Amino acid sequence: MSLSVTIGPRLQMVASFVPNGANLGDIGTDHAYLPIALFETQRISKAVAIDVHEGPYQSALAAVKARHLETVIDVRFGDGLMPLKKEEVNVLTLAGMGGRTMLDILAARPDVLESVHDLILQPQGSESALRLALLKEGWRLKTERLVEEDGRIYVVMAYSKDDGWNSAELQRFEHKWSERLHTVFENEGISAPEFQRLVQKLVWHFGPLVLEERTDHLNQYMSEYWSMLTKRMEQMKKSNNTEIMVKIREVSEELALLEGLRRWQ
């Protein structure tokens, strides 16, 4: 079946991680193009498409009605998981919002999460906090991939209750990067606790599985982060505040470790 909608690379990546036959809850659905595309390619059985904003909600309603899909895609107005009923969906997709917002949405309805087996997430910010919190709650990381859209790099993560890497297994990647970088920076003057803190920060920001792939997208992703840190340090250098000077040193050390990650093959 040909698609009646066009979705960009980000949502294409999200769609590729959705298990076949899913009962989908698409949170922040916008125009409902993701569930429409998934149904038209026979990837899902049914979907609930939710948006908290009136404009996108109306757009989603119109898009679903225009394709006569009201019996399989139920468009609802509301905040996060609130419009969902218990045991109504077994897969959730959340894309285009901050990682901490995602955590707040998921935490608000533990009863809904009881029947959810898979989470597919495309955060924009707080990626590290999202990864660590979900792993702490017992979710397993199945995969995470980088994707480029409009010149910017995004990460898409897939979590499962039963399949994938657990927290202890992923900690081994952090330990491996610590060992890899230790010999490079043993004479750089970074204290051992600070070294470990920065390694942990970088590994969980970029993603332990993403770092192992060494793709061109990862190089671009690191370059974007490098530019952000450099701009932050230049801004801080304009101040003579003692506390700011400490932060400048911390950012300088983070840049040094980031350069190590960028060079590692």
Wavefront OBJ file of the C-alpha trace (Angstrom):
o trace
v 0.000 0.000 0.000
v 1.330 3.439 -0.898
v 1.534 6.003 1.880
v -0.887 8.910 1.927
v 1.430 10.883 4.254
v 5.075 11.874 4.209
v 7.114 11.577 7.379
v 10.654 12.840 7.822
v 13.760 10.861 8.801
v 13.135 11.265 12.561
v 9.672 9.725 12.453
v 10.808 7.136 9.916
v 13.378 5.981 12.460
v 10.752 5.952 15.221
v 8.422 3.946 12.965
v 11.150 1.396 12.203
v 11.403 0.514 15.909
v 7.661 -0.067 16.454
v 6.955 -3.815 16.825
v 4.620 -5.397 14.286
v 1.013 -5.683 15.394
v 1.332 -3.061 18.130
v -1.562 -1.367 19.852
v 0.069 2.040 19.734
v -0.206 5.108 21.902
v 1.338 8.060 20.039
v 1.865 10.901 22.497
v 2.259 14.395 21.063
v 0.922 13.095 17.763
v 0.778 16.470 15.965
v -0.884 15.614 12.609
v -1.124 11.887 13.472
v 1.124 11.140 10.508
v 3.124 8.529 12.421
v 0.165 6.266 13.317
v -1.324 6.826 9.833
v 1.932 5.729 8.179
v 2.268 2.745 10.505
v -1.276 1.572 9.809
v -0.986 2.072 6.070
v 2.143 -0.114 6.060
v 0.314 -2.726 8.172
v 2.741 -2.327 11.078
v 0.156 -1.684 13.815
v -3.269 -3.070 14.685
v -4.698 0.155 16.055
v -3.609 3.410 17.659
v -4.609 6.139 20.055
v -3.193 9.474 18.890
v -2.974 12.134 21.614
v -2.080 15.810 21.607
v -2.363 18.430 24.334
v -2.575 21.389 21.944
v -5.820 22.302 20.216
v -4.314 23.061 16.802
v -2.418 19.771 16.355
v -5.365 17.862 17.837
v -7.715 19.308 15.226
v -5.154 18.629 12.483
v -4.870 15.019 13.618
v -8.656 14.625 13.651
v -8.897 16.004 10.137
v -6.066 13.813 8.836
v -7.589 10.622 10.260
v -11.116 11.452 9.080
v -9.904 12.311 5.569
v -8.531 8.773 5.287
v -11.558 7.115 6.942
v -9.381 5.623 9.659
v -11.520 6.600 12.660
v -12.177 2.964 13.573
v -8.462 2.152 13.900
v -6.893 5.486 14.949
v -8.655 7.167 17.859
v -7.586 10.820 18.152
v -7.894 12.262 21.655
v -7.256 15.630 23.233
v -5.329 15.616 26.494
v -2.076 15.757 28.412
v 0.373 12.906 28.015
v -1.020 9.501 28.958
v -4.057 10.918 30.751
v -6.542 10.165 27.928
v -5.489 6.500 27.839
v -7.320 3.678 29.542
v -5.565 0.925 31.437
v -4.410 -1.976 29.197
v -5.423 -0.050 26.074
v -1.963 0.119 24.453
v 1.174 -2.002 24.589
v 3.588 0.339 22.766
v 4.202 4.043 23.304
v 5.896 6.528 20.986
v 6.988 9.970 22.187
v 8.948 12.248 19.860
v 10.036 15.857 19.697
v 9.904 16.772 23.393
v 12.434 17.069 26.191
v 13.652 13.970 27.981
v 12.495 15.189 31.374
v 9.053 15.959 29.958
v 8.924 12.371 28.739
v 9.785 11.103 32.215
v 7.050 13.257 33.758
v 4.524 11.941 31.221
v 5.451 8.317 31.898
v 5.486 8.761 35.692
v 1.971 10.221 35.725
v 0.225 6.957 34.710
v 1.937 3.859 36.137
v -1.305 1.933 35.574
v -1.059 2.526 31.826
v 2.600 1.459 31.805
v 1.682 -1.934 33.289
v 0.535 -3.133 29.853
v 3.222 -1.294 27.856
v 6.041 -3.561 26.662
v 7.919 -1.145 24.392
v 8.848 2.540 24.469
v 10.166 4.321 21.371
v 11.484 7.747 22.260
v 13.015 10.633 20.330
v 14.037 13.167 23.000
v 15.237 16.683 22.377
v 17.356 17.425 25.424
v 18.110 15.638 28.725
v 19.020 12.436 26.899
v 21.340 11.335 29.707
v 18.706 11.824 32.418
v 16.176 9.916 30.327
v 18.468 6.950 29.723
v 19.553 6.617 33.347
v 16.057 7.047 34.796
v 14.443 4.444 32.537
v 17.205 1.927 33.204
v 16.866 2.519 36.931
v 13.137 1.794 36.626
v 13.897 -1.568 35.030
v 13.492 -0.811 31.334
v 16.002 -2.446 28.994
v 17.625 -0.554 26.115
v 17.070 -2.519 22.890
v 18.748 -0.089 20.518
v 19.511 3.574 19.932
v 20.332 5.185 16.608
v 21.242 8.629 15.355
v 19.349 10.222 12.494
v 19.806 13.484 10.613
v 16.966 15.826 9.741
v 17.289 19.376 8.420
v 21.007 19.413 9.193
v 20.625 18.424 12.847
v 21.331 15.101 14.549
v 18.718 13.419 16.747
v 18.733 10.188 18.721
v 15.940 7.602 18.708
v 15.860 5.037 21.521
v 13.879 1.822 21.872
v 13.231 0.299 25.312
v 11.580 -2.957 26.292
v 10.559 -4.644 29.509
v 11.895 -8.016 28.380
v 14.544 -7.545 25.698
v 17.764 -5.547 25.459
v 20.562 -4.294 27.694
v 19.898 -3.724 31.382
v 21.566 -1.094 33.547
v 24.370 -3.336 34.826
v 25.251 -4.508 31.316
v 25.394 -0.952 29.974
v 27.585 0.149 32.864
v 30.275 -2.032 31.311
v 30.399 0.326 28.342
v 31.000 3.243 30.686
v 33.812 1.281 32.364
v 35.293 0.421 28.965
v 35.378 4.082 27.915
v 36.933 4.991 31.243
v 39.737 2.509 30.598
v 40.173 3.651 26.996
v 40.528 7.304 27.962
v 42.487 6.873 31.184
v 45.892 6.404 29.597
v 45.313 9.410 27.349
v 44.497 11.735 30.230
v 46.523 10.335 33.133
v 48.924 13.275 32.861
v 46.362 15.954 32.075
v 45.835 17.026 35.676
v 42.197 15.909 35.921
v 41.438 14.424 39.328
v 40.231 10.823 39.396
v 36.705 11.653 40.682
v 36.288 14.430 38.109
v 37.587 12.159 35.363
v 34.998 9.497 36.228
v 32.215 12.081 36.460
v 33.006 13.492 33.028
v 33.313 10.056 31.422
v 29.925 9.130 32.842
v 28.423 12.427 31.658
v 29.661 12.001 28.089
v 28.845 8.293 27.763
v 25.263 8.763 28.891
v 24.787 11.952 26.902
v 25.821 10.413 23.585
v 24.566 6.938 24.461
v 26.584 3.807 25.277
v 25.324 1.947 22.190
v 25.642 4.983 19.911
v 29.288 5.428 20.890
v 30.137 1.901 19.800
v 28.919 2.426 16.216
v 31.312 5.284 15.290
v 29.109 6.544 12.431
v 29.396 9.804 10.499
v 26.289 10.932 12.341
v 28.123 10.416 15.623
v 30.987 12.584 14.413
v 28.509 15.336 13.559
v 26.693 14.856 16.878
v 29.968 15.258 18.753
v 30.862 18.324 16.696
v 27.540 19.938 17.636
v 28.232 19.255 21.316
v 31.800 20.546 20.946
v 30.492 23.813 19.468
v 27.975 24.190 22.289
v 30.658 23.709 24.968
v 33.049 26.082 23.212
v 30.423 28.817 22.970
v 29.536 28.312 26.644
v 33.167 28.640 27.674
v 33.647 31.809 25.600
v 30.642 33.367 27.295
v 31.922 32.420 30.748
v 35.349 33.896 30.025
v 33.741 37.327 29.939
v 33.237 37.087 33.709
v 35.898 37.313 36.437
v 33.682 35.650 39.038
v 35.572 32.989 41.016
v 32.787 30.429 40.656
v 32.706 31.022 36.908
v 36.439 30.351 36.710
v 35.860 26.937 38.288
v 33.158 26.189 35.716
v 35.505 27.251 32.907
v 38.040 24.688 34.108
v 35.320 22.019 34.240
v 34.205 22.772 30.682
v 37.834 22.761 29.520
v 38.304 19.297 31.028
v 35.093 18.076 29.419
v 36.319 19.344 26.049
v 39.564 17.426 26.559
v 37.700 14.169 27.169
v 35.338 14.871 24.307
v 38.329 15.252 22.006
v 39.477 11.831 23.181
v 36.120 10.346 22.282
v 36.196 12.014 18.876
v 39.632 10.622 18.054
v 38.981 7.083 19.258
v 38.648 4.512 16.490
l 1 2 3 4 5 6 7 8 9 10 11 12 13 14 15 16 17 18 19 20 21 22 23 24 25 26 27 28 29 30 31 32 33 34 35 36 37 38 39 40 41 42 43 44 45 46 47 48 49 50 51 52 53 54 55 56 57 58 59 60 61 62 63 64 65 66 67 68 69 70 71 72 73 74 75 76 77 78 79 80 81 82 83 84 85 86 87 88 89 90 91 92 93 94 95 96 97 98 99 100 101 102 103 104 105 106 107 108 109 110 111 112 113 114 115 116 117 118 119 120 121 122 123 124 125 126 127 128 129 130 131 132 133 134 135 136 137 138 139 140 141 142 143 144 145 146 147 148 149 150 151 152 153 154 155 156 157 158 159 160 161 162 163 164 165 166 167 168 169 170 171 172 173 174 175 176 177 178 179 180 181 182 183 184 185 186 187 188 189 190 191 192 193 194 195 196 197 198 199 200 201 202 203 204 205 206 207 208 209 210 211 212 213 214 215 216 217 218 219 220 221 222 223 224 225 226 227 228 229 230 231 232 233 234 235 236 237 238 239 240 241 242 243 244 245 246 247 248 249 250 251 252 253 254 255 256 257 258 259 260 261 262 263 264 265
